Amino acid sequence: MMFRDSFAAILVETTLVSAILLCAYLMAGAWRQTWAPRWLVQVFAVCAAAPLGPLIVHMVSVQGDLHAFTNSRPRVVGFWWVTICAAIVGLSVTLAARVREREAQARAQALQFALEHETLMRQATDARLHLLQAQIEPHFLFNTLANVQALVESGSPQAGPVFKSLIAYLRATMPQLHQEGATLGQEADLVRSYLELMLMRMPDRLQFSVDIDPSLRGLRFPAMALLTLVENAIHHGIDPSCDGGRIDVGAQAFGPSDGTRGVRLWVADTGQGMVESAKPGIGLANLRARLQAFYSASARLELSEQVPHGVKAEIILEGVL
């Protein structure tokens, strides 16, 4: 019976001391002041509250008689032992909570820095893409106008219709080139319109096909990427060839490979083929830079010779599906 009473008294005293220390810790943390760090105020509050719980328990046990409490050596010794233990445990818990709080703040700050860094990197990438886009648009436009100029100077009856088609084409397509959410489907439509325009210029020397998997039309894709390859095939492959040639444009999904799926796009022509003395043009260099900025290291551009003649350009996008 004595053991039960002693255990109950210890349990009540421990619970009361813990509750008082917790209240002191929370109230000190919620107190807005500027004269001392919050953690230091919490430490002082816990130390000050440590004697309060044992004092209340002992005063209840003597029915509020302070004289009886102070004259009882066992009670006084017990009071100080409990107070010291409560202070030590309270300080340990307070400091441990402070360490955990600092770690949580550090993680939150690191996450905030990472988000800000990612935002800045995205803005820098967008700015780079816009700059590259601004470089490639005049290149494409001037080459197209040069084709029309050649028709005009040769007195071809096709010059008028081609020029009108070019104006209509540019009016319809140029605004789309600046859209943020350009898709592969929109790019395929631009390529088809451009090839139809070129077909009017050389109806006897050009054949083409555009075969894009319908499931890939919604894929985010940098504007004028395929168009650059098609324009390059016209300018360096079909035009220099006496017999002209054929251009095939396509896109298909591949994989899974190593747990990832990707997309392969190609522009193949049966024109003149690669010329060893030819210098790399701004279009392909610009396209490689744009693909790297848009897809990072998951994109690459490969060129290969066709048999018996011609060039095949492939854009390989890994892990985009």
C-alpha positions in Angstrom: 0.0 0.0 0.0 2.9 2.3 0.9 4.5 1.5 -2.4 1.3 2.4 -4.3 1.0 5.7 -2.5 4.7 6.5 -3.1 4.4 5.6 -6.8 1.2 7.6 -7.2 2.8 10.6 -5.6 5.9 10.3 -7.9 3.6 9.9 -10.9 1.5 13.0 -10.0 4.6 15.0 -9.2 6.3 14.0 -12.5 3.2 14.8 -14.5 2.7 18.1 -12.9 6.4 19.1 -13.3 6.3 18.1 -16.9 3.2 20.1 -17.6 4.5 23.2 -15.9 7.9 23.0 -17.8 6.0 22.5 -21.1 3.8 25.5 -20.5 6.8 27.6 -19.5 8.6 26.6 -22.7 5.6 27.3 -25.0 4.7 30.6 -23.3 8.3 31.8 -23.5 8.5 30.8 -27.2 5.3 32.7 -27.9 6.4 35.9 -26.1 7.4 38.6 -28.5 10.4 40.5 -27.2 13.6 41.9 -28.7 16.0 42.2 -25.7 17.1 38.5 -25.8 17.1 35.6 -28.2 14.0 33.5 -28.0 15.9 30.3 -27.1 17.6 32.0 -24.2 14.3 33.2 -22.8 12.9 29.7 -23.1 15.9 28.4 -21.1 15.4 30.9 -18.3 11.7 30.2 -18.3 12.3 26.4 -17.9 14.8 26.9 -15.1 12.5 29.3 -13.3 9.5 26.9 -13.7 11.5 23.8 -12.5 10.9 24.5 -8.7 7.2 25.3 -9.2 5.9 21.8 -9.7 7.7 20.2 -6.7 6.7 23.1 -4.5 3.0 22.7 -5.4 3.1 19.0 -4.7 4.8 19.4 -1.4 2.5 22.3 -0.3 -0.5 20.1 -1.1 0.9 17.3 0.9 1.2 19.5 4.0 -2.1 21.2 3.3 -0.5 24.6 2.5 1.5 24.8 5.8 4.7 26.4 4.7 6.2 26.1 8.2 5.6 22.3 8.2 7.2 22.0 4.8 10.4 24.0 5.7 10.8 22.2 9.1 10.7 18.7 7.3 14.2 17.9 6.2 13.1 14.9 4.0 10.6 17.2 2.2 13.1 19.9 1.6 15.8 17.5 0.4 13.2 15.8 -1.9 12.1 19.2 -3.2 15.6 20.2 -4.2 16.4 16.8 -5.7 13.3 16.9 -7.8 13.9 20.6 -8.7 17.5 19.9 -9.8 16.4 16.8 -11.9 13.6 18.8 -13.4 15.9 21.6 -14.3 18.5 19.2 -15.9 15.9 17.3 -17.9 14.1 20.5 -18.9 17.3 22.2 -20.1 18.3 19.0 -22.0 14.9 18.8 -23.7 14.9 22.6 -24.4 18.3 22.5 -26.0 17.4 19.4 -28.0 14.3 21.1 -29.2 16.3 24.1 -30.1 18.7 22.0 -32.2 15.8 20.3 -34.0 14.3 23.7 -34.6 17.5 25.0 -36.1 17.9 21.9 -38.3 14.3 22.4 -39.5 15.0 26.1 -40.3 18.2 25.1 -42.1 16.3 22.6 -44.2 13.5 25.1 -45.0 16.1 27.7 -45.9 18.0 25.3 -48.1 14.7 24.3 -49.8 13.9 28.0 -50.3 17.3 28.6 -51.8 16.9 25.6 -54.1 13.6 26.8 -55.3 14.9 30.3 -55.9 17.9 28.9 -57.7 15.7 26.7 -59.9 13.5 29.7 -60.7 16.6 31.8 -61.7 17.9 28.9 -63.8 14.6 28.6 -65.5 14.5 32.3 -66.2 18.0 32.2 -67.6 17.1 29.2 -69.8 14.0 31.0 -71.1 16.1 34.1 -71.8 18.7 32.0 -73.7 16.0 30.2 -75.7 14.5 33.6 -76.7 17.9 34.8 -77.7 18.5 31.8 -79.9 15.0 32.0 -81.3 15.7 35.7 -82.3 18.9 34.5 -84.1 17.3 31.7 -86.1 14.1 33.5 -87.2 15.9 36.0 -89.5 18.2 33.2 -90.8 15.1 31.2 -91.9 13.3 34.2 -93.3 16.2 35.5 -95.4 16.8 32.0 -96.9 13.1 31.8 -97.8 13.1 35.3 -99.3 16.2 34.4 -101.3 14.3 31.5 -102.9 11.5 33.8 -103.9 14.1 36.3 -105.2 15.5 33.6 -107.5 12.1 32.9 -108.9 11.5 36.6 -109.6 14.9 37.1 -111.3 14.4 34.1 -113.5 11.0 35.4 -114.6 9.3 32.2 -113.4 5.4 32.4 -113.5 5.5 30.7 -110.1 7.0 33.8 -108.5 3.7 35.6 -107.9 1.8 32.6 -106.4 4.8 31.6 -104.3 5.2 35.2 -103.0 1.5 35.4 -102.0 1.8 32.0 -100.3 4.9 33.1 -98.5 3.1 36.2 -97.1 0.1 34.1 -96.0 2.4 31.5 -94.5 4.4 34.1 -92.5 1.2 35.8 -91.2 -0.1 32.5 -89.9 3.1 31.1 -88.5 5.3 33.9 -87.2 3.0 34.6 -84.1 3.2 31.0 -83.2 7.0 31.0 -83.0 6.9 33.1 -79.9 4.4 31.0 -78.0 5.7 29.7 -74.6 3.8 26.4 -74.9 4.8 25.3 -78.4 4.1 21.7 -79.2 5.4 19.1 -81.6 2.0 19.1 -83.3 2.3 22.8 -84.1 5.8 22.3 -85.3 4.6 19.5 -87.7 2.0 21.9 -89.1 4.6 24.6 -89.7 6.9 22.0 -91.4 4.1 20.8 -93.7 3.1 24.4 -94.6 6.8 25.2 -95.4 7.2 22.2 -97.6 4.0 22.9 -99.4 5.4 26.4 -100.1 8.7 24.9 -101.4 6.7 22.5 -103.5 5.1 25.4 -105.3 8.6 26.8 -106.0 10.0 23.5 -107.5 7.0 21.2 -108.2 9.1 18.8 -110.4 12.1 18.5 -108.1 10.6 18.0 -104.6 8.6 15.3 -102.9 7.9 15.1 -99.2 6.1 13.3 -96.4 5.3 14.3 -92.8 4.6 11.4 -90.5 4.2 12.4 -86.8 2.8 9.9 -84.3 -0.6 11.5 -83.3 0.1 10.6 -79.6 3.1 12.9 -79.7 1.5 16.0 -81.0 1.0 17.4 -77.4 4.7 17.0 -76.6 6.4 20.3 -75.6 8.9 21.2 -78.3 11.0 24.2 -79.1 9.6 26.2 -82.0 11.4 25.9 -85.4 13.6 22.9 -84.3 12.3 20.6 -87.0 11.7 23.5 -89.4 15.5 24.3 -89.1 16.4 20.8 -90.2 13.8 20.9 -93.1 15.1 24.3 -94.3 18.6 22.9 -94.0 17.7 19.9 -96.2 16.1 22.2 -98.8 19.1 24.6 -98.9 22.0 22.2 -98.7 20.4 19.0 -100.1 17.6 19.5 -102.6 18.5 22.9 -104.1 22.1 21.9 -105.1 21.0 18.6 -106.6 20.1 18.7 -110.3 17.4 16.1 -109.8 16.0 17.5 -106.6 14.9 14.8 -104.1 12.6 13.7 -101.4 12.3 14.9 -97.8 10.7 12.6 -95.2 9.9 14.0 -91.7 8.8 11.8 -88.9 8.6 11.3 -85.1 8.1 8.1 -83.1 8.4 7.1 -79.5 10.9 4.5 -78.4 11.8 2.5 -75.3 11.5 1.7 -72.5 15.3 1.6 -72.2 16.8 1.6 -68.7 13.3 2.4 -67.4 12.9 5.5 -69.6 11.0 6.3 -72.8 11.9 8.8 -75.4 11.1 10.3 -78.8 13.1 10.1 -82.0 12.5 12.7 -84.7 14.1 12.7 -88.1 14.4 14.7 -91.3 15.8 12.6 -94.1 16.5 13.9 -97.6 17.8 12.3 -100.9 19.5 15.4 -102.0 23.2 16.2 -102.7 24.4 14.8 -99.3 27.3 15.9 -97.2 30.0 18.0 -98.7 33.4 17.8 -97.0 34.3 21.4 -97.8 31.0 22.8 -96.4 31.3 24.8 -93.2 28.8 24.1 -90.3 26.0 26.6 -90.6 24.5 28.8 -87.9 21.2 26.8 -88.1 22.5 23.5 -86.8 24.8 25.1 -84.1 21.9 27.2 -82.9 19.6 24.1 -82.9 22.0 22.1 -80.8 22.2 25.0 -78.3 18.4 25.3 -78.2 17.9 21.6 -77.6 20.4 21.6 -74.8 18.8 24.6 -73.2 15.3 23.2 -73.6 15.9 19.5 -72.7 19.3 19.7 -70.9 21.6 16.7 -71.5 18.7 14.4 -72.5 18.6 15.7 -76.1 21.1 15.2 -78.9 21.3 15.9 -82.6 22.9 13.4 -85.0 23.7 13.6 -88.7 24.3 10.6 -91.0 24.7 10.0 -94.7 22.0 8.3 -96.7 22.7 5.6 -99.2 23.1 6.2 -102.1 23.0 9.9 -101.3 21.4 12.4 -99.0 21.5 13.2 -95.3 19.5 12.1 -92.3 19.3 14.4 -89.3 17.9 12.9 -86.1 16.8 14.5 -82.8 16.8 12.0 -80.0 15.0 13.0 -76.8 15.5 10.6 -73.9 13.2 10.4 -70.9 10.7 12.9 -72.1 7.7 10.5 -71.9 
